[in-house]
Amino acid sequence: MEAGHQEERRDDMQTQSAVLKIRQTEESDLTFVISTENDQENTPYIGQWTFEQHLNSLTNEDMRHLIIENYSGDKIGYVILTGLLDSNKALCIKRIAIQLKGKGYGKETLKLIIKWVFENTGTHRLWLDVKDFNSRARHTYESVGFVFEGTLRDSIFKGGRFESLSIMSILSHEYKSRN
């Protein structure tokens, strides 16, 4: 397999704004991660992993598992990126979960992740999927530059019914033209 596009070392991923700090997840953070993932406000919209799956992702070179904190030091969410070794230079936001909603933390997190990805890796395409009924998240993704690409119809079977996923992405040249 051809070399991927990762240029930063695993422990170098840290970024911040005037509002938030994003850093590598540590094993001691995983209780918070599982709690956030299993919060009833999040479970309809995101996948759930076991503790072991999260733990294994901390050392997987193809992934970044990140904690989002405010400047009071409160953990407010987490992000999982996959595809750092993808030879097609496509990186996926596998999961983003915010515990404290309605404060703009999701949008601020996305801005920081997009900036870090396009300024610190050789990524050409940053993409994600979002459940088609999650209009709040889709609006947030569009507001930071993601473009709707299409729908994976009835691609997930959950709770006795099928759910569809919308695929969205932002390309490196689109990011650069916005900044």
N, C-alpha and C positions, 0 to 999 in steps of 0.2 A: 504494500500500500504506500502511496505517495505521502510525503510528510504533510502534516496538517498546517494550521495557520496560527498556532499558539506561539506567542513571542514572550510572554511574561511567565515568570516562575509561579508555581501554585501559591506560595505564601506571599506573593507580592500584590495580590488583588485586594486593593483597598481604594475607595474613592469617597468623596464627600462633597457636600454643598453647604450652604449656610443653614440648612434645615436638618439634613440627614448624614449619617455615616454608613457606609456599606463595607463589611469586612468578611473574611473567611469564617465559615461556621466551624466551631470547635465541638468536640464530642459533648462537652458540658451544655451546649446550646440545644441539643436534640430534644430534650423534654419540652422546651418552648416550641420547637418546630412541630413536634407531634401534636401538641395542644392546639396550635394555630391551625394545623391541617384538619384536625377533627372538630374544630369549632363549627357549630351548626350554621353559622353565616357563611362559612367557606366550603363545606363539604359538597353542596350542590354544584359548585363551579370548578373544583380542582380534584385531581387524583389524590389518593392516599397511599403512602408507602409505609412499610414496617420500619421499626427502629433499625433493623439490620440493613435494610436498603439505604436508608439515610446514612448510616455509619459507613457503609461501603462506598458511597458517593464522595465522602470526604477525601478519599485517597485515589479516586479514579482520575487519571490524567486527562480524560476527555470531558470532565465536568468541573464546574465551580458551584459549590454550595455556599451561599452567602447569607449573612444576617444583616438586617436593616435595623439601625438604632437611631433614635433622636438624640439631640445633644444633652438631654438629661440622663442619657445612658440607658433608657428604656428600650428593650427589644420590641420592635413594632411589626416585624414581618421577616420573611425570607424569600430568597430567589434561588432557583436552580437553573444553571445554564448547561447545555449539552452540545457536543459537536466541536469542541476545541481542536480535535485532531482530524476533523473532516477535510479531506483533500479538495472538496468542492467549495471550501471557504464559506460554508453556511453554518451559522450558529443558531441554536434554538433556545428560546426562553421556555424551558420545560415547565416551570411552575413559578408563579409569583403569588404570594399570599400575604395580605396585610391584616394585622389584628385590629389596629385602631383605624376605623374607616371614617370617611367624611372630612378628613383633614388635609387632603391633597398629597398624602404620603405615597400613594400608588403612582401618581403622575411624576412626582419628584424622583422616585426610585427608577422609573423607566427612563427618564432623562439622563440620570447618572449612568445607568447600565448601557444605554445607547452610546453615550459619549465615551465611556471606558472601552467598549467593544471596538468602535471604529477608530479610536485614537491609539489603542494599545495592542491590537491584534491585527492580523491580515484578513479579517472577516470582510466578505463582500456582501453577504445577505444575512440579516438577523430576522428570524421568523418566530412565530408562535401559532398556537391554535387556541381558540376560545369557543366555548359552547355557544351555539347560535342564539340561545335565549338570554345570554349575559350581555345585554345591551349597555349596561353601565361600563363594564370593562372594555367592550368594543369601542365605545365613544372615547374612553381614555387613551386607548392604543392609537386611534385615529388622530387625536389631538397632539400626539408627539411624533407623528409622521408615518405610522404604519398604514399600509395600503391593503385593502381586502383583495384576496386573490381568488377565492372560491370556497366551496363547501364540500366537506366530506360527509355526505348524507348518511344518516343512521349508522355511524361508525363506532358508536359505543353503546353497549347494552348495560344499563345500570338501573337498579330498582324496578326491574320487570318491564322496562321500556327502552326504546332506542333513542339516542341523542345524536345530533349532528354537530360537527365542528366547523367553524369558519377559520380558514387559514389566512394569516396576515403577515406582511413582511415590510422591512425597510432596507433599502440597498445603500451601500456606502456613498455613492454619488448623491443620493437623495439627502442623506444626512449632511454631507458637506455643503450642499446648496442651501440648506436651512440654517447653517451656522456661519 
